[in-house]
Amino acid sequence: MDADVVKTHLACKNLAAATELYQDHSANPDHRLPSRVGDLIHPPWGGPSLYRDATEEPLDPWGNPFRMDHSRTPDGTDYILVWTAKPDGTRITQFGIGPRAEPKW
């Protein structure tokens, strides 16, 4: 597998983990989900980045920003799908790559 694809998949997983830190942060009493990747880097309540001490929003290996879509599991739990796509359109998320990029609930 292409090293850039693996690196991107891991970045999606790390960004998804940062969304959990954001949601559970003591300064976020309503447990809101972030609205954009920038909220992970510069939390609205101040303090350090929740994404590996980043100071600016990360880009995928092809120069594109990562995207975050608010979604809901079949049982009604909110979550964020972190994703990007290769230049050929192959989708990469925290769940997988290509056909495996969508969660299996």
C-alpha positions in Angstrom: 0.0 0.0 0.0 1.1 3.5 -0.8 2.9 5.2 2.2 1.0 8.4 1.6 -2.3 6.6 1.9 -1.3 4.9 5.1 0.0 8.2 6.6 -3.3 9.8 5.6 -5.4 7.1 7.2 -3.4 7.4 10.4 -3.8 11.2 10.4 -7.6 10.7 10.0 -7.5 8.3 13.0 -5.5 10.8 15.1 -7.9 13.7 14.2 -10.9 11.5 15.1 -9.2 10.8 18.5 -8.7 14.6 18.9 -12.4 15.1 18.4 -13.1 12.7 21.3 -10.6 14.8 23.5 -12.5 17.9 22.4 -15.9 16.5 23.2 -14.8 15.2 26.6 -12.8 18.4 27.6 -13.7 19.9 30.9 -14.0 23.3 29.2 -16.7 21.8 27.0 -19.5 21.0 29.5 -22.1 20.5 26.8 -19.9 17.9 25.1 -20.3 19.5 21.8 -18.5 18.2 18.8 -16.0 20.5 17.0 -17.4 22.1 13.9 -14.1 22.1 12.0 -10.5 20.8 12.2 -9.4 24.3 13.3 -11.3 23.9 16.5 -9.0 21.0 17.4 -5.9 23.1 16.8 -7.2 26.3 18.4 -10.0 25.2 20.9 -12.6 28.0 21.3 -11.9 27.9 25.1 -8.2 28.5 24.6 -5.4 26.2 25.6 -3.1 23.9 23.6 -3.9 22.1 20.5 -5.7 18.8 20.9 -4.1 17.4 17.8 -0.4 16.5 18.4 0.6 20.0 19.4 -0.2 21.3 15.9 -0.1 25.0 15.4 -1.9 25.0 12.1 -4.5 22.9 10.3 -2.9 19.8 8.8 -3.0 19.0 5.1 -3.1 15.7 3.4 -0.1 14.6 1.3 -1.9 16.1 -1.8 -2.2 19.6 -0.2 -5.8 19.4 0.7 -7.4 20.1 4.2 -9.0 17.2 6.1 -12.7 17.4 6.3 -15.1 16.6 9.1 -18.7 15.5 8.6 -21.1 15.3 11.6 -22.9 11.9 11.5 -24.9 9.7 13.7 -24.7 5.9 14.3 -27.9 3.8 14.0 -28.3 4.0 17.8 -28.3 7.8 17.6 -24.8 8.5 18.9 -23.2 11.6 17.2 -19.7 11.2 15.8 -17.5 12.9 13.3 -16.3 11.3 10.1 -12.8 12.6 9.3 -11.9 12.2 5.7 -10.0 13.3 2.6 -9.6 11.8 -0.8 -6.7 10.9 -3.1 -6.4 12.7 -6.4 -8.1 9.7 -8.0 -11.1 10.2 -5.7 -10.3 7.3 -3.4 -11.9 8.2 0.0 -9.8 7.9 3.2 -11.3 8.1 6.6 -10.5 7.0 10.2 -12.4 3.8 9.4 -10.4 2.8 6.3 -9.5 3.4 2.7 -11.6 3.1 -0.4 -14.5 0.6 0.0 -13.6 0.2 3.7 -13.7 4.0 4.4 -17.3 3.9 5.6 -18.1 2.8 9.2 -19.7 -0.7 9.5 -22.4 -0.3 12.1 
